[in-house]
Amino acid sequence: MAQHNLDNIDTSEYPHINRGLDGIVAFSTTKSSIDGQKGELIYSGYNIDVLADKATFEEVCFLLWNDRLPNKAELEDLKKKLIAQRELPKPVLDYITSTNKDAEPMAVLRTAVSMLADFETEKTGDKSKDNRNHAIAMTAQIPTIIAAFDRARRGEEIVSPLKEGSTAFNFLYMLNGKEPGEAAEQTMDLCLVLHAEHGMNASTFTARTICATESDMFSAVTGAIGALKGPLHGGANTAVMNTLLELEKDGEKADAVAFTKKKLANKEKMMGFGHRVYKTFDPRAVHLRKMSKKLSEETGHEKLYEWSEDMLKTMKEEKNIDPNVDFFSASVYYSIGIQPDLFTCIFTMSRVSGWSAHYIEQSENNRLVRPRALYIGEKNLEWTPVEER
């Protein structure tokens, strides 16, 4: 088949054509703002630095869903509702325990979240209230799905969710079968805060596009999970960890600087570096970098942090590229005992708050998403009988 490009195509009737939609504004939002030049990230008015230092994940959820922070009574009410929704319907749990134990965790999560829609039968008739209830349900149940599958695939008994405690505390309890310490809970909670929302990325765009058809929130989040599963989006943190583990195989001879330079010389992509929006250090990576250093010292993974710093310095010197949120989140998750192939699931556990917030926003001022595509194929070809082809 003939190859086509835009060189011989009349594009005069198209005001703007841009692969990847760079620079295209498709929606207005109050959920987050990113200044790539400054390295600034805002959630519904609050700088990520303030939220990282002051807020819990539950407070961030309320903020994204309501564009304001909760008062004490509202926060307690949200916590109670999240706790009440943690249990999984039996058919969903049966699927998790019976599916292929070698399946990708993100694939299992995608299927299980889609199944949740079959059991969300309580509807008030108030669209806004129903949407928030669905957001709470998925935010509560996704951690249970992740922990249940990980234990099931390891042949361990599934741990039922607690009737108390934060989302971070409960997840680590279900995952490891024991209550986490205060430091581990704080680490997990901060990771959830940092990953909760991030502008019009591929998965958020997917969620809003599905919402625009007036499909349900479960469909939108399932589609968003499918988008996040890709290595160019959420899957990068797993790739970062695999790179560090590849380096670890060299033992005492491991040299992160030489390793990175060799990768670059071979034209191999270094995952965890560069960002479509940020032209400077990702503000989320700043917090994760500090956390990675602290955790490495506490857990005996100093080499992972040292190698990460050597890679960071080399990439800056060789390519003038800064790390993104995936780079240090990999070593943070690994240091608290989470397996690399679960990293993107953890991302999902947090980002569902942002996806659902965008769904709520889109549904309240909806317009069907219908961009145009530039056709660059042949036209009006003559029909050839099958015998002559």
ABEGO torsion letter per residue (X at the ends): XBBBBAAABBAAABABBBBGGBGBBABBBAABBBBAAAGBBBBGGBBAAAAAAABBAAAAAAAAAAGBBBBAAAAAAAAAAAAAAABBBAAAAAAAAABBAABBAAAAAAAAAAAAAAABABBAGBAAAAAAAAAAAAAAAAAAAAAAAAAAAAGBBBBBBBABEBAAAAAAAAAAGBBBBAAAAAAAAAAAAAAABBEBBAAAAAAAAAAAAGBBAAAAAAAAAAAAABAABAAAAAAAAAAAAAAAAAEAABBAAAAAAAAAAAGBBBBGBEBAABABBBAAAAAAAAAAAAAAAAAGAAAAAAAAAAAAAAAAAAAGBBBBAAAAAAAAAAAAGBBAAAAAAAAAAAAAAAAAAAAAAAAABBBBBBBBBBBABBBGBBBBBAAAX
